[in-house]
């Protein structure tokens, strides 16, 4: 269970970081899932920041999960 939480946290973090790189530098155009969600609209920068913070929080919280 701990490895699953770490993996999910890492994937959420990577999606947020890729979205931020796409917003700032126009990189990772095909890798970011955030830009493909239609109802986000103009809030994609905020959503990417939330994804990065959530990914870090999930990875930190996975340390408290017992095997």
NORMOKA-V369141 format. One record per pair of residues at least 24 apart in sequence whose C-alpha atoms are under 10 Angstrom apart, sorted by the first residue. I is the first residue (numbers start at 1). J is the second residue. D is the distance in Angstrom with one decimal. If there is no record, write none. Layout:
BEGIN
I;J;D + I;J;D
END
This chain:
BEGIN
1;62;8.5 + 1;65;7.3 + 1;66;7.8 + 1;67;6.3 + 2;59;9.2 + 2;61;9.3 + 2;62;5.6 + 2;63;7.2 + 2;64;8.5 + 2;65;5.8 + 2;66;6.9 + 2;67;6.3 + 3;59;9.6 + 3;62;8.0 + 3;63;9.7 + 3;65;9.6 + 3;67;8.9 + 4;59;9.9 + 4;62;8.7 + 5;55;9.7 + 5;58;6.7 + 5;59;6.7 + 5;60;9.4 + 5;61;8.2 + 5;62;5.6 + 5;63;9.1 + 5;65;8.5 + 6;55;8.9 + 6;56;9.4 + 6;58;7.0 + 6;59;5.0 + 6;60;8.3 + 6;61;8.7 + 6;62;6.0 + 6;63;8.5 + 7;55;9.5 + 7;58;9.3 + 7;59;8.1 + 7;62;9.6 + 8;55;7.6 + 8;58;7.7 + 8;59;8.1 + 8;62;9.9 + 9;51;9.3 + 9;52;9.0 + 9;53;9.7 + 9;54;7.4 + 9;55;4.3 + 9;56;6.5 + 9;57;7.5 + 9;58;4.9 + 9;59;5.1 + 9;60;8.7 + 9;61;9.3 + 9;62;8.5 + 10;52;9.2 + 10;54;9.8 + 10;55;6.0 + 10;56;7.6 + 10;58;8.2 + 10;59;6.9 + 11;51;9.6 + 11;52;9.7 + 11;55;7.4 + 12;48;9.5 + 12;50;9.6 + 12;51;5.9 + 12;52;6.8 + 12;53;9.0 + 12;54;7.2 + 12;55;4.9 + 12;56;8.5 + 12;58;8.8 + 12;59;9.7 + 13;48;8.9 + 13;49;9.3 + 13;50;9.3 + 13;51;6.0 + 13;52;4.5 + 13;53;7.4 + 13;54;7.2 + 13;55;4.3 + 13;56;6.5 + 13;57;9.4 + 13;58;9.2 + 13;59;9.1 + 14;48;9.7 + 14;51;8.5 + 14;52;7.4 + 14;55;8.0 + 15;48;7.5 + 15;51;7.1 + 15;52;7.7 + 15;55;9.0 + 16;44;9.7 + 16;45;9.1 + 16;46;9.7 + 16;47;7.6 + 16;48;4.3 + 16;49;6.3 + 16;50;7.5 + 16;51;4.7 + 16;52;4.8 + 16;53;8.4 + 16;54;9.0 + 16;55;8.1 + 17;48;6.9 + 17;49;7.9 + 17;51;8.0 + 17;52;6.3 + 17;53;10.0 + 17;55;9.9 + 18;48;8.2 + 18;52;9.5 + 19;44;7.8 + 19;45;7.5 + 19;47;8.7 + 19;48;5.6 + 19;49;8.7 + 19;51;9.1 + 19;52;9.4 + 20;44;8.6 + 20;45;6.6 + 20;46;9.3 + 20;47;9.3 + 20;48;5.9 + 20;49;7.4 + 20;51;9.8 + 20;52;9.1 + 21;45;9.9 + 21;48;9.5 + 22;48;9.9 + 23;48;9.1
END
